[in-house]
Amino acid sequence: MRALCWEGVGKLAVRDVPEPRIRAAGDIIVKVRASSVCGSDLHLINGYLPAMREGDVMGHEFMGEVVETGPGVQRLRVGDRVVVGSVVACGGCWYCRTEQFSLCDNSNPQPVLTEKLWGHSPAGILGYSHAAGGYAGSHAEYIRVPFGDVGAFPVPDGVPDDAAVFASDAMPTGWMAADFCGLKGGEVVAVWGAGAVGQMAARSAQILGAERVIVIDRLPERLATAAARLGVETIDYARTDVLEALREMTAGRGPDACIEAVGMESHDVGPTYAYDRVKQSARLQSDRPTSVRQAIMACRKGGTVSIVGVYAGLVDKFPLGAAMNKALVLRMGQMHAQRYIPMLLDRLAAGEIDPGYLATHPLPLDQGVRGYELFEKKRDGCLRTVLHPVG
Amino acid sequence: MMSRATRWALAGVGTVGVVGVGRLVARRRRRHQPERQDGWYVVRRGITVDRPRDAVIGFWTDRERLDRALAEWATLERIDGDRWRCVAADPAGGGTAWQAEITVEGPGLLRWTVVDGPVRQEGRVELVDAPQDRGTEIRAELRYRSGPVRRAFGLVGGDEPDLALRDTLRRVKSLVECGQIIDTRRDPSGRSERQERATDKVREKLTTGGRA
């Protein structure tokens, strides 16, 4: 079958690879119908998470059709159109039992590196390097999904593939970001990043009761899309002092909750950003936390900072004093896909959230390399490239 | 030209630096060494399984399920009443790696002794109720004959009783909680056979040991 593989830092190629096979009773094989690129893939492609091996199949946000099930699979049938959470969860450990699926104890078979880096190993993630288990990814014609009954969910009829695909990762990540904020109704929420996750976080915050949502980015077309589709206010950080603007927009209080949906390759303007880039290039820090710093500084006293952008290691100049003295609540994590997906699919079917517009560039799998280039360089108004391995 | 005084000063600073770093490294290494008793290393490891104690004991007494679980890496046969013989397969496929005798000493308590293996070792396992409805703590104490050099080589080469114990505890937890040990070797990839072999070595490194 054809698959988009990582070939070295900054290099991708479409290759012929063997088809996956059922390996355990709970496995299912999914014929991929739509597989989205994701901002966190860029960290892998560009070598910031140094656990990729040449030939690894990329991709973790996808949906498709069940074509084979292991003997232990009970909930799914061949022919089901399903969306699969990118985080692998066993369904049997304490973390899964308490719905903290991205912390699953048993789904990362290669936990040694993450245990050294982070003290404990979180769940495995499909197509997300050997630090996250070494699973083959979804930018392929077929993918093996372990624990199919736990991680795959039938898509309601009428929901198109290019909308359902975002229920795999961008929607649950955005929802969890808003969920972390503990909204009670009437809050002002600021969201850093107008990518797919940031826009889904903004929409989720609206549904959960935020009165005003302010989205921060530098790409005019993304800000315009967010404003038009979601009715949010926007700040272009390349033209405006974000902290000043947020203070003014909230009459001095600062946003009640700040969501960071950017991650370790965060961009900014000015000398601090140049300094961060140099340090990161020299591997003196692994992550650039520009937007986290801003979120902490902007947040109102006693407010919540919710981080769903992906970070991997160490950061410099983290304003811990601001967080401590303002008594902020910091919440963060990889999303618990399996907790949120069923509820999100219901909302999708009801038309309450419509993420289909995020798929600005549907492309065949063979054009995967170009798809990532469009996405990374933000060319042609690309918000997300969605690859279609079959037709 | 450097004066004699400068040379002495530099030599002095260098020596103090080297000795200082050496002491720090030695202290760190000592902190990471397991306890030693009469030529035996003693390590204690534990893992928490999200099942009540009876369910964990039940797993080991359900012969059919146990055989299925152990299929790939060991066989278990009963010698008499409370004694069992466990023969573990060499993961590389080179036949028997070691044979152990396991004695059940009571509910939730067993001991093992390796009777045929490269390193003399014995150990005990105790099952304890975990607090806050967190299931069962499997607490293991392993004693094995080895020396610092052999241990260092073992840790680097991934062939060390302590690493094997941690692997085993993780496998047991996974088998009890989700009925399988997840494996991503042979997942599709665009690698050549040579690249795949190299990747398997990396996988082995990332799989062996860990925090139990």
Interface residues (C-beta under 8 A of the other chain):
Chain A: M1 A3 C5 E7 A13 R15 D16 V17 P18 E19 P20 R23 A24 A25 G26 A51 R53 E54 G55 D56 V57 G72 V88 C90 G91 G92 C93 W94 R97 D105 N106 S107 N108 P109 Q110 P111 V112 L113 E115 G119 H120 S121 G124 H130 A131 G133 G134 Y135 A136 A140 Y142 R144 P146 F147
Chain B: T48 D50 R134 G135 R170 K173 S174 E177 C178 G179 Q180 I181 I182 D183 T184 R185 R186 D187 P188 S189 G190 R191 S192 Q195 E196 A198 T199 V202 R203 K205 L206 T207 T208 G209 G210 R211
